[in-house]
Amino acid sequence: MESSEEKGYHFFFIALFFFLIATTATSLVNYLLFHTIAELFSIIIGCLIFMVAWTARDRIESSYLLFIGIGYLFIAGVDLLHTLAFKGMNIFIGYDANLPTQLWIAGRSLEAATLLIAAVLIPRRTDVRLQFGLYFTVVTVLIWSIFTPGIFPDCFIEGSGLTPFKIYMEYLLSITFAATICLLYWKRRHFEPRILRLMIAALLTTILAELAFTFYIDVYGFSNLIGHLFKIISFALIYLAIVETGIRRPMQILYRDLAQSEAKFRGLFQTMNEGFALHEIIRGECGDAVDYRIIEVNPAYEQILSIRSEDVINKTGHEVYGVDDSVLLDRYAAVAEGGDPVEFEEYIPELKRHFRISVFSPERESFATVFTDITQVREEQRAFTLANKKLNLLTSLTRHDILNDIAAAEGYLYLIHTEALPPDEQRYIRGLHEQIGAIQRKSEFSRDYQDMGLHTPVWQSPKKILDTYLIEHTDTRGVRIEYGLTEYEIYADPMLSRVIENLIGNALIHGKRLTSIRWHTEEREDELVIICEDDGVGVPDEKKGTIFKPAFGRSHGFGLYLVSEILAITGMTIRETGVSGKGARFEITVPTGKFRKAN
C-alpha cells in the first residue's frame, strides 16, 4: 500500500505530465502564447523556490538548497526579461530576436554557475548578504552589456539563425551541468538519496534543453519548443527537491518527532516520582494575584498529597488547601509573570509537611511546580542534629574535665623541687611534663576535629582571612608575610582559617632560618591553586609523603593532617612541592565550581 508521500509524488508527476501536454497544445494555436506560458511557469517556479527556501532557511539542513533558492530568484528575473523581449511581444522596440537569445544565454549561464558553485561550496555555509550583493552586481552588469549594443556577443542573426558563440555557449553550459552532476555524486553523502536523484534528473533535463537549443533556425521552431519543455521539467524537479523533499519531509519528521517526544514525556509525566502540578494565576480587579487555579496534576501528586486529581482539577488553591491565602502565592506569581525559575524548601503548616519545590513558568500567567515530600528527611536531620549536639556537649564537658585534671597535674608537678632529686628522677619528671603536654595538644586537636564539618561550607576570602590573621598576630618573629592574592572566594568549611593558621605556624616553627612567607594564586585549566611558600629549610624528601598523616612528629603531629581533612570536605587537596634546603611550598588545589571571583 502506497504511503501518502508516494501518492503525493505520483500526483505531482501526473499533474506535470498533463501540464506539458496542455502547454504543448497551445503552441499549435499560437507559439508566442506557448512561449509565454512556458517561461512564466519557470519564472513562477523560480520565485517559489526562492520564497520557500528563504522562509524555511532556519529549518533547511542543507546550505546547498538555500544557495540555489537565492540564485533562482535572480535567474527568474533574467528569464522575465527574456520573456518580455521575445519576438512578437513588441515591448522592447528596436530590438530583434537577438535580444531574447542573448538574455537566454545570460539566464542559463547564471543557472549553470549557481548550480556548480552551490555544489562546490558543500557543506560550507555562505554569507547570505554577500550572495545577494554578488548576484545583484553580476545580473546588473549582464543586463547592461546586453542592452548596450556591441558589448555582449550576438547570439542570433535573422535569416541565418544561431551564431557560433551561442552554439558553443550551449555546449559549454551542457558540460558545466554535466560537471555539476559528477560533483553532486562525489558529495552524495551530504544529500538524502531522493534529493540527489531529483537534482541529477533536473540537471540531465537541463542538458537536453541546452542541446535542443543548438539546432533551431527559427525562434518559433520545433527544437525551441522541445528545449522549453525540458526547461519546464528541470525547474519542476528542482522545485520538488527543495519544497517537497527539502522542506515538507523535514516538517513531517519534525511533527513525527514531536509526537514521539510528547508520548515519551507523557510517560515520564505519569511515572515520575516527583509531584507535578500546572497552574494559572487568578487576578483581582486591581490586577494583583489573588489565587491560582490548578490545571493538571500527575499521579505522584495524588500519591504524595493523598488528594484525587478530580478533586483538584480546575479548583483554586484556596479550595484545595483550605487556607485564606493560597500557599506561597507571591513566589508563584513572580515566576508566572516572567521571572526566573526558583527552587526552595518550605514547611506548609496546613499540610504539616516539609517540601522541596521547583517552580518554573511554561508560559506567561501560568506556572508549574515539581515537588517532593522531604518531611522524613527533615525529621531524620533534626534527630541527627540533636544527637550530634548531645554528643558534642558530652565531648566538650569530658574534654573540659580532662584539661582541668591536666592543669591540676601540672600544678602538682610544679610544686616538686626537682633540684634536690637524683638525675634519673629529674628525667622522669621532665618526661611526665612532656606526656602531659602531648595529652593537652591531643585534647585540643580533638576539639578542632570535632568542629570540622559541623557547619555548612560557605564562600570565604583567603585574603580577608590573612588580613585578620596579621591583625591578631602582630609578632611574627621578624618574618615577613606577603600575599598578592587575587580577589577570589573559596567554598570551604568555616575552619578554613585554621588551614592558613597551621601553614603559617608550621613555617614559623620548622623554618629555622626563615625570613619570609609568601601567598599567591595560579589558575591552571579549570582549577585554582593557592600557594604558600617560604625560604626556610624546607621539608626533607624522605618525609614529604608522611607529613599529612596523623601523629607525624612529636611536637606538632596533627596540624597538617587537620589541614588536609578540612580541605577535603569540599574536594580540595594539598601537597608539598618545595625543594629541601630552599624552602617549603604548599599547593592547595581548588576544583572547578569551588572558587569564584569576589564581587
Rosetta blueprint (number, residue, H / E / L):
1 M L
2 E L
3 S L
4 S H
5 E H
6 E H
7 K H
8 G H
9 Y H
10 H H
11 F H
12 F H
13 F H
14 I H
15 A H
16 L H
17 F H
18 F H
19 F H
20 L H
21 I H
22 A H
23 T H
24 T H
25 A H
26 T H
27 S H
28 L H
29 V H
30 N L
31 Y H
32 L H
33 L H
34 F H
35 H H
36 T H
37 I H
38 A H
39 E H
40 L H
41 F H
42 S H
43 I H
44 I H
45 I H
46 G H
47 C H
48 L H
49 I H
50 F H
51 M H
52 V H
53 A H
54 W H
55 T H
56 A L
57 R L
58 D L
59 R L
60 I L
61 E L
62 S L
63 S H
64 Y H
65 L H
66 L H
67 F H
68 I H
69 G H
70 I H
71 G H
72 Y H
73 L H
74 F H
75 I H
76 A H
77 G H
78 V H
79 D H
80 L H
81 L H
82 H H
83 T H
84 L H
85 A H
86 F L
87 K L
88 G L
89 M L
90 N L
91 I L
92 F L
93 I L
94 G L
95 Y L
96 D L
97 A L
98 N H
99 L H
100 P H
101 T H
102 Q H
103 L H
104 W H
105 I H
106 A H
107 G H
108 R H
109 S H
110 L H
111 E H
112 A H
113 A H
114 T H
115 L H
116 L H
117 I H
118 A H
119 A H
120 V H
121 L H
122 I L
123 P L
124 R L
125 R L
126 T L
127 D L
128 V H
129 R H
130 L H
131 Q H
132 F H
133 G H
134 L H
135 Y H
136 F H
137 T H
138 V H
139 V H
140 T H
141 V H
142 L H
143 I H
144 W H
145 S H
146 I H
147 F H
148 T L
149 P L
150 G L
151 I L
152 F L
153 P L
154 D L
155 C L
156 F E
157 I E
158 E L
159 G L
160 S L
161 G E
162 L E
163 T L
164 P H
165 F H
166 K H
167 I H
168 Y H
169 M H
170 E H
171 Y H
172 L H
173 L H
174 S H
175 I H
176 T H
177 F H
178 A H
179 A H
180 T H
181 I H
182 C H
183 L H
184 L H
185 Y H
186 W H
187 K L
188 R H
189 R H
190 H H
191 F L
192 E L
193 P H
194 R H
195 I H
196 L H
197 R H
198 L H
199 M H
200 I H
201 A H
202 A H
203 L H
204 L H
205 T H
206 T H
207 I H
208 L H
209 A H
210 E H
211 L H
212 A H
213 F L
214 T L
215 F L
216 Y L
217 I L
218 D L
219 V L
220 Y L
221 G L
222 F H
223 S H
224 N H
225 L H
226 I H
227 G H
228 H H
229 L H
230 F H
231 K H
232 I H
233 I H
234 S H
235 F H
236 A H
237 L H
238 I H
239 Y H
240 L H
241 A H
242 I H
243 V H
244 E H
245 T H
246 G H
247 I H
248 R H
249 R H
250 P H
251 M H
252 Q H
253 I H
254 L H
255 Y H
256 R H
257 D H
258 L H
259 A H
260 Q H
261 S H
262 E H
263 A H
264 K H
265 F H
266 R H
267 G H
268 L H
269 F H
270 Q H
271 T H
272 M L
273 N L
274 E L
275 G E
276 F E
277 A E
278 L E
279 H E
280 E E
281 I E
282 I E
283 R E
284 G L
285 E L
286 C L
287 G L
288 D L
289 A E
290 V E
291 D E
292 Y E
293 R E
294 I E
295 I E
296 E E
297 V E
298 N L
299 P H
300 A H
301 Y H
302 E H
303 Q H
304 I H
305 L H
306 S L
307 I L
308 R L
309 S H
310 E H
311 D H
312 V L
313 I L
314 N L
315 K L
316 T E
317 G H
318 H H
319 E H
320 V H
321 Y H
322 G L
323 V L
324 D L
325 D L
326 S L
327 V L
328 L L
329 L H
330 D H
331 R H
332 Y H
333 A H
334 A H
335 V H
336 A H
337 E L
338 G L
339 G L
340 D L
341 P L
342 V E
343 E E
344 F E
345 E E
346 E E
347 Y E
348 I E
349 P L
350 E L
351 L L
352 K L
353 R E
354 H E
355 F E
356 R E
357 I E
358 S E
359 V E
360 F E
361 S L
362 P L
363 E L
364 R L
365 E L
366 S E
367 F E
368 A E
369 T E
370 V E
371 F E
372 T E
373 D E
374 I L
375 T H
376 Q H
377 V H
378 R H
379 E H
380 E H
381 Q H
382 R H
383 A H
384 F H
385 T H
386 L H
387 A H
388 N H
389 K H
390 K H
391 L H
392 N H
393 L H
394 L H
395 T H
396 S H
397 L H
398 T H
399 R H
400 H H
401 D H
402 I H
403 L H
404 N H
405 D H
406 I H
407 A H
408 A H
409 A H
410 E H
411 G H
412 Y H
413 L H
414 Y H
415 L H
416 I L
417 H L
418 T H
419 E H
420 A H
421 L L
422 P L
423 P H
424 D H
425 E H
426 Q H
427 R H
428 Y H
429 I H
430 R H
431 G H
432 L H
433 H H
434 E H
435 Q H
436 I H
437 G H
438 A H
439 I H
440 Q H
441 R H
442 K H
443 S H
444 E H
445 F H
446 S H
447 R H
448 D H
449 Y H
450 Q H
451 D H
452 M L
453 G L
454 L L
455 H L
456 T L
457 P L
458 V E
459 W E
460 Q E
461 S L
462 P H
463 K H
464 K H
465 I H
466 L H
467 D H
468 T H
469 Y H
470 L H
471 I H
472 E H
473 H L
474 T L
475 D L
476 T L
477 R L
478 G L
479 V L
480 R E
481 I E
482 E E
483 Y E
484 G L
485 L L
486 T L
487 E L
488 Y E
489 E E
490 I E
491 Y E
492 A E
493 D L
494 P L
495 M L
496 L H
497 S H
498 R H
499 V H
500 I H
501 E H
502 N H
503 L H
504 I H
505 G H
506 N H
507 A H
508 L H
509 I H
510 H H
511 G L
512 K L
513 R L
514 L L
515 T L
516 S E
517 I E
518 R E
519 W E
520 H E
521 T E
522 E E
523 E E
524 R E
525 E L
526 D L
527 E E
528 L E
529 V E
530 I E
531 I E
532 C E
533 E E
534 D E
535 D L
536 G L
537 V L
538 G L
539 V L
540 P L
541 D H
542 E H
543 K H
544 K L
545 G L
546 T L
547 I L
548 F L
549 K L
550 P L
551 A L
552 F L
553 G L
554 R L
555 S L
556 H L
557 G L
558 F L
559 G H
560 L H
561 Y H
562 L H
563 V H
564 S H
565 E H
566 I H
567 L H
568 A H
569 I L
570 T L
571 G L
572 M L
573 T E
574 I E
575 R E
576 E E
577 T L
578 G L
579 V E
580 S L
581 G L
582 K L
583 G E
584 A L
585 R E
586 F E
587 E E
588 I E
589 T E
590 V E
591 P L
592 T L
593 G L
594 K L
595 F E
596 R E
597 K E
598 A L
599 N L
